[in-house]
Amino acid sequence: MSIATQLQTVLAMSTCGALMGMGFDTYHVFKGKSRLPLWMVFIFDVLFWIGSMGAVFLILVKVNDGIIRFPIFFGMIFGAWVYFVVGSKKYILFLHRVIKFCQWFYRTVLQIIDTLVVRPILFFYRVILMVLAFLYSVLLAILGFLWKVARFITSPFARWGQHLGKKMFGKTKGIWTNGKNWFHSKRKRD
């Protein structure tokens, strides 16, 4: 392996170390906000380190055909150390601000959707229900009024009809009883 390839490999592994440090901080910030059970945290820890090793190995294959030597580990440790000394606190602060911005943006989008879509739909739904309820009550009032008018107009005839029925079928028996008796007597004759 040439010196240029070795230098390129050390620089790539230093970058990988710094990126692994950033990934580690990102993972811990999100893990702290999520409140996962311990067994799930363990599984995610194992998956994080397996994923990190896989990514480093893929980069190593691209840079120097996957040849592992001591300078590779030195480059990774150096890159991670530089990241944790120089940029870790700033990156975590930046990450917290990004998370707060995303939460604010999410709440703002929900409020805009609620104000521009949900509330107008609910308003029109309530207005339509109120109009239908009003029309239903008006229709009931009109039908009730027409019923009272019809009863008032036909009330003399109803009294006349009652008197006529009493005269035709007797004072003690009603139309239904007379009809039933007539029907039974006809069946007995047949």
C-alpha positions in Angstrom: 0.0 0.0 0.0 1.4 3.4 -1.0 1.9 6.3 1.4 -0.8 8.3 -0.3 -3.3 5.5 0.1 -2.3 5.1 3.8 -2.7 8.9 4.3 -6.0 8.8 2.5 -7.1 5.9 4.7 -6.1 7.7 8.0 -8.0 10.8 6.9 -11.0 8.7 5.9 -10.9 6.9 9.3 -10.5 10.2 11.2 -13.6 11.4 9.4 -15.3 8.2 10.3 -14.3 8.6 13.9 -15.7 12.2 14.0 -18.9 11.0 12.3 -19.3 8.1 14.7 -18.9 10.6 17.6 -21.7 12.8 16.0 -23.8 9.7 15.5 -23.2 8.7 19.1 -24.3 12.1 20.4 -27.3 12.2 18.1 -28.3 8.7 19.3 -27.9 9.7 23.0 -29.9 12.9 22.6 -32.8 11.1 21.0 -32.5 8.2 23.4 -32.8 10.6 26.3 -35.9 12.2 24.9 -37.7 8.9 24.1 -37.9 7.1 27.6 -37.5 3.6 26.2 -37.4 0.5 28.4 -33.9 -0.8 29.2 -34.1 -3.9 27.1 -35.0 -1.8 24.1 -32.1 0.6 24.8 -29.7 -2.3 24.9 -31.0 -3.6 21.5 -30.7 -0.1 20.0 -27.1 0.3 21.4 -26.1 -3.0 19.8 -27.7 -2.0 16.5 -26.0 1.4 16.6 -22.5 -0.1 17.1 -23.1 -2.8 14.5 -24.3 -0.2 12.0 -21.3 2.0 12.8 -18.9 -0.9 12.3 -20.6 -1.8 9.0 -20.4 1.8 7.7 -16.7 2.1 8.7 -15.9 -1.2 7.0 -17.7 -0.1 3.8 -15.7 3.1 3.7 -12.5 1.1 4.4 -13.3 -1.2 1.4 -13.9 1.9 -0.8 -10.6 3.6 0.3 -8.1 0.7 0.6 -9.8 -2.5 -0.4 -10.6 -3.4 3.2 -7.0 -3.7 4.5 -7.0 -3.3 8.3 -3.8 -1.9 9.9 -2.9 0.0 13.1 -3.1 3.5 11.5 -6.8 2.9 10.8 -7.6 2.5 14.5 -5.4 5.5 15.3 -7.2 7.6 12.7 -10.7 6.6 14.1 -9.7 7.3 17.7 -8.0 10.6 16.7 -11.1 11.7 14.7 -13.5 10.8 17.6 -11.2 12.6 20.2 -11.0 15.8 18.1 -14.8 15.8 17.7 -15.5 15.3 21.4 -12.9 17.9 22.4 -13.8 20.6 19.8 -17.4 20.1 18.6 -19.4 17.8 20.8 -21.0 20.4 23.1 -21.7 22.7 20.1 -23.2 19.9 18.1 -25.5 18.8 21.0 -26.6 22.4 21.5 -27.3 22.6 17.8 -29.2 19.3 17.9 -31.4 20.5 20.8 -32.2 23.7 18.8 -33.1 21.7 15.7 -35.3 19.4 17.8 -37.1 22.4 19.4 -37.5 24.0 15.9 -39.0 20.8 14.5 -41.4 20.6 17.5 -42.4 24.2 17.0 -42.8 23.7 13.3 -44.9 20.6 13.8 -47.2 22.4 16.3 -47.5 25.4 14.0 -48.4 23.3 11.0 -51.1 21.5 13.2 -52.4 24.9 14.3 -52.6 26.2 10.7 -54.3 23.0 9.5 -56.7 23.3 12.5 -57.4 27.0 11.8 -57.7 26.8 8.0 -59.3 23.3 7.5 -60.7 21.7 10.6 -62.4 24.6 12.2 -64.1 25.9 9.0 -65.4 22.3 8.3 -66.7 22.0 11.8 -68.3 25.5 11.6 -70.1 24.7 8.3 -71.2 21.3 9.7 -72.7 23.1 12.8 -74.3 25.7 10.6 -75.9 23.0 8.3 -77.1 21.1 11.4 -78.6 24.4 12.8 -80.3 25.2 9.5 -81.7 21.6 9.2 -82.9 21.7 12.8 -84.6 25.1 12.2 -86.2 23.9 9.0 -87.4 20.8 10.8 -89.0 22.8 13.6 -90.6 25.2 11.1 -92.0 22.2 9.2 -93.3 20.7 12.4 -94.9 24.1 13.3 -96.5 24.4 9.9 -97.8 20.8 10.0 -99.1 21.3 13.6 -100.9 24.5 12.5 -102.4 22.8 9.5 -103.5 19.9 11.7 -105.2 22.3 14.1 -106.9 24.1 11.3 -108.1 20.8 9.7 -109.4 19.7 13.1 -111.2 23.0 13.6 -112.8 22.8 10.2 -113.9 19.2 10.5 -114.9 19.4 14.2 -118.7 20.0 13.4 -118.7 17.1 11.1 -116.9 14.9 13.6 -119.6 15.7 16.2 -122.3 15.0 13.5 -120.6 11.7 12.7 -120.5 10.7 16.3 -124.2 11.5 16.7 -125.0 9.6 13.5 -123.1 6.6 14.6 -124.9 6.5 18.0 -128.3 6.8 16.3 -127.5 4.1 13.8 -125.9 1.5 16.1 -127.4 2.3 19.5 -126.3 4.4 22.4 -124.3 1.7 24.3 -122.7 -0.2 21.5 -120.0 1.2 19.2 -119.5 0.7 15.5 -116.7 -1.9 16.1 -118.7 -4.0 18.5 -121.8 -4.0 16.1 -119.6 -4.9 13.2 -118.0 -7.7 15.0 -121.3 -9.1 16.2 -122.8 -8.9 12.7 -119.7 -10.7 11.2 -120.0 -13.5 13.8 -123.7 -14.0 13.3 -123.2 -14.2 9.5 -120.6 -16.9 10.0 -123.0 -18.9 12.2 -125.7 -18.8 9.6 -123.3 -20.1 6.9 
